[in-house]
Amino acid sequence: MALEFSERVRRIPVYPAAGAYALPEDVALLASNESPYPPIPAVIDAVSAVLGGLNRYPDPTNAKLRGALSDRYGIPAAHIAIGNGSCDVLLAAGEALLEPGAELVYAWPSFSVYPHLAAASGATAITVALNDRDEHDLDAMAREITAATRLVIVCNPNNPTSTALPADAIASFVEQVPRHVCVIVDEAYCEFNTLDDPDTTLDLLKRHRNVVLLRTFSKVYGLCGLRVGFGLCGSDEFVTAVNQVRQPFFCNAAAQAAAIEALRHQDEVNARVERTIVARVDVEEGLRELGIEPAESQANFCWFDLPVPDGEEPAEVEARVVRGLGERGVLVRAGNALGRAGALRVTYGTPGQNARFLRELGALL
């Protein structure tokens, strides 16, 4: 007889992870929005320095990391939530805020983890379609907020569509949200956004206790493998609540050491952003030469619809192209699993990887 799991488990969708982990080293990994560049040597040295103490638990308060983030962003350390990746903070927010009868509002397509929050808690998910530019429709989202709404999520730049809205549009939206509703602005890719300085949204925290800016060391800092993210919060209430619903020691010692050291090298962050913007321009120009118009990217990846020949379905074309690229050593993400059939999400890699992707895509089309 099979094990009988809870209804809660049966509701939660399976995260659409990329299947790249057992592939040969010469594969172009453009599926998971990782940085193609390894951590800088100083970060590796910082990790090495703590390995001899792995017989001890990591600091459960993350005091040094929160202090470093407080210095970097100018907000109180007590207003900073640390997590095993930003997803950890996000899922804990769902656990702390949502329950049956409550509502969660977010755009779609957007980050694949958002559906987990309502499914796990029994809350109702209210999804709002993106506009015709693949951006959040903030006016439509505001209209969906009711007395039952507990949490609203704005992903900016948006994953998977790569688009972003200016900070003043986000600020105007937040002004419309009732004070008892938590607003998470998921800014995992904010460093790549050229519409505004990434620090512009910090002003929201001074005016709104209900706002959380969710950020990560996984992307521009290149620390995906260590899993460390954080939330910059308008008050300490959110931090206390998410810590209550999680296991202790949710951020390991190596991750804390790496993140602290990485914050000391903002010049390297700027250099990586510049390389990404060059890659963005190159890939977008290459796609247009193939007759494809991508969304206006403000991230380290692009999003576009594949051309669909007469008589074929978008999902069929997508599956064929993804399979063909994989056979040619290029891994990308299929749009069907991310919310729209017939689309692809492609991370910007090294110049050689980007050229390889465009060459193989052109051959397939």
C-alpha positions as CSV (number, residue, x, y, z in Angstrom):
1,M,0.0,0.0,0.0
2,A,1.3,3.5,-1.0
3,L,2.0,6.1,1.6
4,E,-0.9,8.6,2.0
5,F,0.2,12.2,2.0
6,S,-1.6,15.2,3.1
7,E,-3.9,17.3,0.8
8,R,-1.4,20.1,1.3
9,V,1.3,18.1,-0.4
10,R,-0.9,17.1,-3.2
11,R,-1.7,20.8,-3.9
12,I,1.9,22.0,-4.2
13,P,3.2,22.1,-7.7
14,V,6.6,20.6,-8.5
15,Y,9.2,23.3,-9.1
16,P,10.3,23.2,-12.8
17,A,14.1,22.7,-12.1
18,A,16.5,22.6,-15.0
19,G,18.0,19.2,-15.7
20,A,21.6,20.2,-16.2
21,Y,23.5,18.7,-13.3
22,A,24.8,15.5,-15.0
23,L,25.7,16.9,-18.3
24,P,29.1,17.2,-19.9
25,E,31.2,20.3,-19.0
26,D,31.1,21.7,-22.5
27,V,27.4,22.3,-22.3
28,A,26.3,26.0,-22.4
29,L,24.2,26.3,-19.2
30,L,21.8,29.1,-20.1
31,A,18.7,27.7,-18.3
32,S,18.9,28.8,-14.6
33,N,19.8,32.5,-14.6
34,E,23.1,31.8,-13.0
35,S,26.2,34.0,-13.4
36,P,28.6,32.5,-15.9
37,Y,31.4,33.9,-13.8
38,P,32.8,32.1,-10.7
39,P,33.1,33.8,-7.3
40,I,36.1,36.2,-7.0
41,P,39.2,34.7,-5.2
42,A,38.6,36.8,-2.1
43,V,35.2,35.1,-1.6
44,I,36.7,31.7,-2.1
45,D,39.3,32.5,0.5
46,A,36.7,33.6,2.9
47,V,34.8,30.3,2.5
48,S,38.0,28.3,2.9
49,A,38.8,30.2,6.2
50,V,35.7,28.9,7.9
51,L,35.9,25.3,6.7
52,G,38.0,24.3,9.7
53,G,35.2,25.2,12.1
54,L,32.5,23.1,10.4
55,N,32.1,21.0,13.5
56,R,30.3,24.0,15.0
57,Y,26.8,25.3,14.1
58,P,26.7,28.6,12.1
59,D,25.6,31.8,13.9
60,P,21.8,31.4,14.1
61,T,21.3,35.1,14.3
62,N,23.4,35.9,11.2
63,A,24.6,38.9,13.1
64,K,27.8,39.7,11.1
65,L,26.0,39.3,7.8
66,R,23.1,41.4,8.9
67,G,25.5,44.0,10.1
68,A,27.3,44.0,6.8
69,L,24.0,44.4,4.9
70,S,23.0,47.2,7.3
71,D,26.2,49.0,6.5
72,R,25.7,48.5,2.8
73,Y,22.0,49.5,2.6
74,G,21.7,51.9,5.6
75,I,18.8,50.2,7.3
76,P,18.7,48.7,10.8
77,A,20.1,45.2,11.1
78,A,16.9,44.2,13.0
79,H,15.0,44.9,9.8
80,I,16.9,42.4,7.7
81,A,15.8,38.8,7.2
82,I,18.4,36.2,6.0
83,G,17.5,33.0,4.2
84,N,18.8,29.9,2.5
85,G,18.4,31.8,-0.7
86,S,15.7,34.4,-1.2
87,C,13.2,31.5,-1.8
88,D,13.6,30.6,1.8
89,V,12.4,34.0,3.0
90,L,9.6,33.9,0.4
91,L,8.3,30.5,1.4
92,A,8.5,31.5,5.1
93,A,6.5,34.6,4.3
94,G,3.8,32.4,2.9
95,E,3.9,30.3,6.0
96,A,3.7,33.3,8.3
97,L,1.1,35.4,6.4
98,L,-1.2,33.0,4.6
99,E,-4.0,30.6,5.7
100,P,-7.3,29.3,4.4
101,G,-9.6,32.3,3.6
102,A,-6.6,34.6,3.0
103,E,-5.7,35.8,-0.5
104,L,-2.3,36.3,-2.3
105,V,-2.0,38.5,-5.4
106,Y,0.7,38.2,-8.0
107,A,1.2,38.6,-11.7
108,W,1.5,35.7,-14.2
109,P,3.7,34.5,-15.7
110,S,6.1,35.3,-12.9
111,F,8.4,33.4,-10.6
112,S,7.6,29.7,-10.4
113,V,7.7,29.5,-6.6
114,Y,4.8,31.9,-6.1
115,P,2.1,29.3,-6.7
116,H,3.6,27.2,-3.9
117,L,2.7,29.8,-1.3
118,A,-1.1,29.6,-1.7
119,A,-1.0,25.8,-2.4
120,A,0.9,25.1,0.8
121,S,-1.1,27.4,3.0
122,G,-4.6,26.8,1.6
123,A,-5.0,30.5,0.7
124,T,-6.5,31.7,-2.5
125,A,-4.1,32.8,-5.3
126,I,-5.3,35.7,-7.4
127,T,-3.2,35.9,-10.5
128,V,-3.2,39.0,-12.8
129,A,-2.1,38.8,-16.4
130,L,0.9,40.8,-17.6
131,N,0.3,43.6,-20.1
132,D,1.1,43.4,-23.8
133,R,4.7,44.3,-23.1
134,D,5.1,41.4,-20.6
135,E,5.2,43.8,-17.7
136,H,3.2,43.8,-14.5
137,D,-0.2,45.5,-14.8
138,L,0.0,47.3,-11.4
139,D,-3.4,49.0,-11.8
140,A,-5.1,45.6,-12.4
141,M,-3.2,44.2,-9.4
142,A,-4.4,47.0,-7.2
143,R,-8.0,46.3,-8.2
144,E,-7.7,42.7,-7.0
145,I,-6.7,43.7,-3.5
146,T,-9.6,43.0,-1.0
147,A,-10.2,42.7,2.7
148,A,-8.9,39.1,2.5
149,T,-5.6,40.0,0.9
150,R,-2.6,39.3,3.1
151,L,0.3,39.4,0.6
152,V,1.0,41.0,-2.7
153,I,4.2,40.1,-4.7
154,V,5.7,42.3,-7.4
155,C,8.7,40.7,-9.2
156,N,10.8,43.5,-10.6
157,P,12.6,42.7,-12.9
158,N,10.1,39.9,-13.6
159,N,11.2,36.3,-13.9
160,P,10.6,34.8,-16.5
161,T,9.8,37.7,-18.8
162,S,12.9,39.9,-18.0
163,T,10.9,43.1,-17.9
164,A,10.9,45.8,-15.2
165,L,8.9,48.8,-14.2
166,P,10.4,52.1,-13.0
167,A,10.8,52.7,-9.2
168,D,8.2,55.5,-9.2
169,A,5.6,53.1,-10.6
170,I,6.3,50.7,-7.8
171,A,6.1,53.4,-5.3
172,S,2.7,54.6,-6.6
173,F,1.4,51.1,-6.4
174,V,2.6,50.6,-2.8
175,E,0.8,53.8,-1.8
176,Q,-2.5,52.1,-2.8
177,V,-2.0,49.0,-0.8
178,P,-3.6,48.9,2.7
179,R,-1.1,49.0,5.5
180,H,-2.1,45.6,6.8
181,V,-1.1,43.9,3.5
182,C,2.5,42.8,3.1
183,V,4.1,43.9,-0.2
184,I,7.1,41.9,-1.3
185,V,9.0,43.4,-4.1
186,D,11.1,40.5,-5.4
187,E,14.3,42.2,-6.6
188,A,16.5,39.2,-7.3
189,Y,17.7,40.8,-10.5
190,C,17.7,44.4,-9.5
191,E,21.4,45.0,-10.0
192,F,20.9,44.4,-13.8
193,N,18.0,46.9,-14.0
194,T,19.1,50.1,-15.8
195,L,15.8,51.9,-15.4
196,D,16.8,53.2,-11.9
197,D,19.7,52.9,-9.4
198,P,19.0,49.6,-7.5
199,D,19.1,51.5,-4.2
200,T,16.2,53.8,-5.2
201,T,13.5,51.4,-3.8
202,L,15.2,51.6,-0.4
203,D,13.1,54.8,0.2
204,L,10.0,52.6,0.3
205,L,11.2,51.1,3.6
206,K,11.3,54.5,5.3
207,R,7.7,55.2,4.4
208,H,6.0,51.8,4.5
209,R,6.4,49.3,7.4
210,N,4.6,46.7,5.2
211,V,7.2,46.5,2.4
212,V,9.9,43.9,2.0
213,L,12.6,44.1,-0.7
214,L,13.7,40.6,-1.5
215,R,17.2,40.2,-2.8
216,T,19.8,37.5,-3.3
217,F,23.5,36.7,-3.6
218,S,22.8,34.0,-6.1
219,K,22.7,36.1,-9.3
220,V,25.1,39.0,-9.7
221,Y,27.4,37.8,-6.9
222,G,27.6,34.4,-8.4
223,L,26.8,32.4,-5.2
224,C,24.0,30.1,-6.3
225,G,25.8,27.1,-4.9
226,L,25.8,28.4,-1.4
227,R,22.2,29.7,-1.2
228,V,22.0,32.9,0.6
229,G,19.4,35.6,0.2
230,F,17.9,38.4,2.3
231,G,14.9,40.6,2.8
232,L,15.2,44.3,3.5
233,C,12.1,45.2,5.6
234,G,10.2,48.2,6.6
235,S,10.0,46.9,10.2
236,D,11.2,44.1,12.4
237,E,7.7,42.4,12.5
238,F,8.3,40.5,9.2
239,V,11.7,39.3,10.3
240,T,10.4,38.0,13.6
241,A,7.5,36.2,11.9
242,V,9.5,34.4,9.2
243,N,12.1,33.3,11.7
244,Q,9.4,31.8,13.8
245,V,8.2,29.4,11.1
246,R,11.6,28.2,9.9
247,Q,14.1,25.7,11.3
248,P,17.1,27.3,13.1
249,F,20.5,27.6,11.3
250,F,18.9,28.3,7.9
251,C,22.0,30.0,6.6
252,N,25.2,28.0,6.7
253,A,28.6,29.2,7.9
254,A,30.2,29.1,4.4
255,A,27.3,31.1,2.9
256,Q,27.5,33.8,5.6
257,A,31.3,34.2,5.1
258,A,31.0,34.3,1.3
259,A,28.2,36.9,1.4
260,I,30.0,39.2,3.9
261,E,33.1,39.1,1.7
262,A,31.2,39.6,-1.5
263,L,29.6,42.8,-0.2
264,R,33.1,44.3,0.1
265,H,33.6,44.1,-3.7
266,Q,31.0,46.3,-5.3
267,D,33.5,47.2,-8.0
268,E,33.2,43.6,-9.2
269,V,29.4,43.8,-9.1
270,N,29.6,46.8,-11.4
271,A,31.9,45.0,-13.7
272,R,29.6,42.0,-13.9
273,V,26.6,44.2,-14.6
274,E,28.5,45.9,-17.4
275,R,29.4,42.6,-19.0
276,T,25.8,41.5,-18.7
277,I,24.5,44.6,-20.5
278,V,27.0,44.0,-23.3
279,A,25.7,40.4,-23.6
280,R,22.1,41.6,-23.5
281,V,22.7,43.9,-26.4
282,D,24.5,41.2,-28.4
283,V,21.9,38.6,-27.8
284,E,19.0,40.9,-28.6
285,E,20.6,42.0,-31.8
286,G,21.2,38.4,-32.7
287,L,17.6,37.4,-32.0
288,R,16.3,40.3,-34.2
289,E,18.5,39.1,-37.0
290,L,16.6,35.8,-36.7
291,G,13.3,37.6,-36.9
292,I,12.6,37.4,-33.2
293,E,11.6,40.3,-31.0
294,P,12.5,39.7,-27.4
295,A,10.9,41.4,-24.4
296,E,12.7,44.5,-23.2
297,S,15.1,42.9,-20.7
298,Q,16.3,44.5,-17.5
299,A,17.7,41.2,-16.2
300,N,20.5,38.8,-16.9
301,F,18.3,36.8,-19.3
302,C,15.9,37.3,-22.2
303,W,12.4,36.1,-22.9
304,F,10.9,35.7,-26.4
305,D,8.2,33.9,-28.4
306,L,9.4,31.4,-31.0
307,P,8.0,31.8,-34.6
308,V,5.3,29.3,-35.1
309,P,4.8,27.9,-38.6
310,D,1.2,27.5,-39.9
311,G,-0.4,24.3,-38.8
312,E,1.8,23.9,-35.7
313,E,1.1,24.6,-32.0
314,P,3.4,26.8,-29.9
315,A,4.1,24.0,-27.4
316,E,5.2,21.7,-30.2
317,V,7.6,24.2,-31.7
318,E,9.0,25.0,-28.2
319,A,9.5,21.3,-27.4
320,R,11.3,20.7,-30.7
321,V,13.6,23.8,-30.3
322,V,14.5,23.0,-26.7
323,R,15.2,19.4,-27.5
324,G,17.3,20.5,-30.5
325,L,19.3,23.0,-28.6
326,G,19.9,20.4,-25.9
327,E,21.2,18.0,-28.5
328,R,23.6,20.7,-29.6
329,G,24.9,21.4,-26.1
330,V,22.8,24.5,-25.3
331,L,20.5,24.3,-22.3
332,V,17.6,26.9,-22.1
333,R,14.3,27.0,-20.3
334,A,11.1,26.1,-21.9
335,G,8.3,28.7,-21.6
336,N,5.6,26.1,-21.1
337,A,6.9,25.2,-17.6
338,L,7.2,28.9,-16.8
339,G,3.7,30.0,-17.8
340,R,3.6,30.5,-21.5
341,A,3.9,27.8,-24.2
342,G,6.0,28.7,-27.2
343,A,8.4,31.0,-25.4
344,L,12.0,30.5,-24.2
345,R,13.9,32.0,-21.3
346,V,17.6,32.2,-22.0
347,T,20.3,33.3,-19.6
348,Y,23.1,35.5,-20.9
349,G,26.3,33.5,-20.7
350,T,29.9,34.2,-21.8
351,P,30.4,35.7,-25.2
352,G,31.2,32.3,-26.6
353,Q,28.1,30.7,-25.1
354,N,25.9,33.5,-26.4
355,A,27.3,33.1,-29.9
356,R,26.8,29.3,-29.7
357,F,23.2,29.7,-28.6
358,L,22.4,32.1,-31.5
359,R,24.2,30.0,-34.0
360,E,22.3,26.8,-33.0
361,L,19.0,28.5,-32.7
362,G,19.4,29.9,-36.2
363,A,20.2,26.4,-37.5
364,L,17.1,25.0,-35.9
365,L,14.8,27.7,-37.1
